[in-house]
Amino acid sequence: MAVDRDHVLRSAAALLTRKSTATMDEVARAAGISRATLHRQFAGRDALVRALEALGIEECEAALEAARLDEGAAQEALRRLVKELERVAGLLAFLYTENQLFEGEGQNEGWARLDARMAALFRRGQEGGEFRIDLSPAWLTEALYGLMASGAWAVTEGRVAARDFHYMIVELLLGGALRRE
């Protein structure tokens, strides 16, 4: 029987977004496969995390495309982006805490691509007079990642309602990023 790698990754992502310390045995159970089968797909936790990273980057790039960042006002593009990223926020929250992904020579170039596109949106908003100019586009990008991760954790832990996710992220980020006259 062939193992559906995408199913295994999505099952692992769902589990690890709720329980970041889950063991490979728990990941295998969540995917409905044996630990040996999981190890044939991923040599260990690091290989699994790297595969989840690739999935996360792919999903984020798809969200960036769907959000049409170059269309309309930057504020509206940001609202669309948060809406599109919401479905992968849990995976982003997990990846956000995996420090080895962001250190050293082995850093995935996909993060730099994502950062550049998001920073370009914030820069466009600054140049158009929508966003504050005293906060760098790089910082606003990091703030977005942080808010997405925090929002995902708060929803997962039941501290806030899932239906409020988009509103919480957008209003807090824009409330702090909008230029005041």
N, C-alpha and C positions, 0 to 999 in steps of 0.2 A: 504494500500500500504506500503510495507516494504521500509525502508530508507536504502540506500546503504551507510554504514558508511565510507567506503573507499572513495567514491565519495565526501562525505561531508568533510572529512579531506583534500583531495587533493584540493578541491575548496577553503577551508579555507586557506590552505597553499599558494595557488596561490594569493589569495587576500592579505593575511597578509605579503607576501614578497614584495608586491607593496605598501601596506598601513598598516604599523604595528599598527596603532591606530584605525583600523576599529572596528566598534561596532558589537555586536552579531547580530543586525538586518542586517547589511551589509553582515556579514558572511552568514546568512541564505539566503539572496537574491542571493548571489553569488552561493550558493549550490542549489538554486531553490526550497527551502523548507520554511516553515513558521518558525517564531522565536520559537513558541511553540514546533514544531518538533525538532528544533535544541536543545532546552533545555531538551527535553526528551533524547537526545543522550549525551549531555554534560551539566552538572548542571550549568555551568557558564564559564566565560573566562578562569579561572585557569584550569578547567577540560579539556577544549579544548586545551589549551597550553600544558598540560601534555600529551594529546593524540598526539599532533603534535610532541612533543619531542620523544615519543616512535616511531612514524613513521620516524622521522629524523634519529634516532639511527639505526633503522632497515635498512633504505636506505643506510646509511653510511657503515654499516657492509657488506651489499651486494656489495657496491662499493669496499671495501677493499678486498673482496674475488675475485671479477672480475679483480682487478688490479694485482693479483698474486705478492704480495709484496716480496716474497722470491725468485723470479726468476730473474736472470740476474743482471745487474748492478743496484745499488741503484738509480742512476739518472734516469734510464729508468723506474724503478718501480715507482718512484715519478711522472714521466710524465704520466704513465698509471693511477695512482691514481687520479691525478688532472682531467684527462679526464673522469674517472668514476664518480667523485664527482660533475662534472660540472652540471649535470641534477638536483642535489639537492642543489646546491649552494644558491639559493634564500631562501629555507627553512632553511638552515644553517645560513644564514645572519639574518633571523628573530629570530631564536632560540638563536643566539649569543648575541642578545640584551636583552633577557629575563632573567634578573639577578636572579630572584627567582629560576630558574632551577639549579643554580650553588651555592646555599647557603644552609647551614644547613644540618640537618639530612636527609632530603628527597631527596637528590641528587641521580639521577638515576645512577646506577652502569654502565650502558651502556657507559656513557662518559669516565669512567676510562678504560674500555675495548678498546674503540676507541683510546684514548690517548696512551695506552700502545703499541698498534700495530703500530701506526704511529711513536712513539718514537723509537721503535725497528728498523724501517726502517732507521731512521736517524742515529741511533747508528751503524747499519750495514754499512752505508755509511761512517761513521767516521772511523770505524775499518778497512774498505777496502781502506782508503786513498782518498775517493772521496769528502767527506764533511769536512768542517772546524771542528777542535776539540775544539776551544775556545767558541763555542756556544753549549749549552746543548741540547740534544735531546728533552727535555721538551720545551725549548724555540723555537726550530725549529718547533715543533708541533703547538704551539700557534701561531707562525708566519704564518703557513699554514692556520689555521682557520681564522686568521685575513685577510689574502690576499684573501681567498675564499669569505668571507663576503664582503669585500670592492669591489672586482671584481663584485660580484652579484649586489650590489647596483649601481655601476657605469654603468653596462649594463642596469639594470632596468630603470635608470634615463636617459638613452640615451647619457651619456657622453663618452662612448666607445662602439665600435661595439661588438656584441655578438660573432662574429667569432674570435675576438682577445682574448677572455677570457683565453683560455688555454695558449696561448703564453705569455700573460701578467703575469699570476700567476707563471708559471714555470720559465720563464726567470728572473723575479725579485727574486724569492726565490733562485733559483740555482745560479744566479749571485752573490748573497750575501752569499751563503752557500758553494760554491765550495772552496776547498783548493787551495791556490795559492802557487806556488813553489818559 
